[in-house]
Amino acid sequence: MTRPDEEVLEPCDDGDDGKLSDGVFLELAKLPEGAVITQVELARMFGKHPVSIRRAIERGELPEPVRLMGKPIWTVGFVLRFLESRLGQARNELDVFRKHRPASGM
């Protein structure tokens, strides 16, 4: 039994196939940058279970939340900026890789 102030973690078909919900970035972008989202809401947007969100944080794939009344929260703007930064880093790493890989087709 849960306390009235506890957030219930609803199971979802995570499947953990590595795919993201197609509309996650669009859904985040539709919200005001200052909107506060919870772990459960972020999980719903990503089409994942809240535990998968926690694991993504541990792997550095999502930003660390702050706690409000004991619950992890983010602002939409913070999550979007973090994801944009990660995408930029991946682009830079790919550019470096492409510059330094040996030429093929000898």
C-alpha positions in Angstrom: 0.0 0.0 0.0 1.3 3.4 -0.9 1.2 6.6 1.2 -0.9 9.4 -0.2 2.3 11.4 -1.0 4.1 8.5 -2.7 4.3 8.5 -6.5 3.2 5.2 -7.9 5.5 3.8 -10.6 3.3 2.4 -13.2 4.7 -0.4 -15.3 5.0 0.1 -19.0 6.1 -2.0 -21.9 9.7 -0.9 -21.8 11.0 -3.8 -23.8 14.4 -2.0 -23.6 14.9 -2.3 -27.3 16.9 0.9 -27.3 14.4 2.8 -29.3 13.1 6.2 -28.1 9.6 7.3 -28.5 9.5 9.3 -31.8 7.7 12.3 -30.2 9.8 12.7 -27.1 11.7 15.8 -28.3 8.6 17.2 -29.9 6.6 16.7 -26.7 9.4 18.3 -24.6 9.7 21.2 -27.0 5.9 21.9 -26.8 6.2 22.6 -23.1 7.5 25.9 -21.6 11.2 25.8 -20.7 10.4 26.4 -17.1 7.8 23.6 -16.8 8.7 21.1 -14.1 8.5 17.4 -15.0 8.8 14.4 -12.8 10.6 11.1 -13.3 7.3 9.4 -14.1 6.4 12.1 -16.7 9.8 11.9 -18.3 9.5 8.1 -18.4 6.1 8.4 -20.1 7.6 10.9 -22.7 10.5 8.5 -23.5 8.2 5.5 -23.5 10.2 3.9 -20.8 9.7 2.7 -17.2 10.8 5.2 -14.5 13.5 2.7 -13.4 15.0 3.0 -16.9 15.1 6.8 -16.5 17.1 6.3 -13.2 19.5 4.0 -15.0 20.0 6.5 -17.8 20.9 9.1 -15.3 23.4 6.7 -13.7 25.0 6.1 -17.2 25.1 9.9 -17.8 22.6 9.7 -20.6 20.2 12.0 -18.8 21.0 14.9 -16.4 20.9 14.6 -12.7 17.6 15.8 -11.3 17.0 18.0 -8.2 14.6 16.8 -5.5 11.5 18.6 -4.6 9.6 17.2 -1.7 11.6 14.0 -2.1 10.8 13.5 -5.8 13.3 13.8 -8.7 12.3 16.7 -11.0 13.8 18.6 -13.9 12.8 21.6 -15.9 12.0 21.0 -19.6 14.7 23.5 -20.6 17.4 21.8 -18.5 16.6 18.4 -20.1 16.6 19.8 -23.7 19.9 21.7 -23.2 21.5 18.6 -21.8 20.3 16.5 -24.7 21.4 19.1 -27.2 24.8 19.2 -25.6 25.1 15.4 -25.8 24.2 15.4 -29.4 26.8 18.1 -30.1 29.5 16.0 -28.3 28.5 13.0 -30.4 28.8 15.1 -33.6 32.2 16.3 -32.6 33.4 12.8 -31.8 32.2 11.6 -35.2 34.0 14.4 -37.0 37.3 13.5 -35.1 36.8 9.8 -36.0 36.2 10.6 -39.7 39.3 12.8 -39.8 41.6 10.2 -38.3 40.4 7.0 -39.8 42.5 5.4 -42.5 41.4 6.0 -46.1 39.8 2.9 -47.7 39.7 1.6 -51.2 43.4 0.9 -51.9 
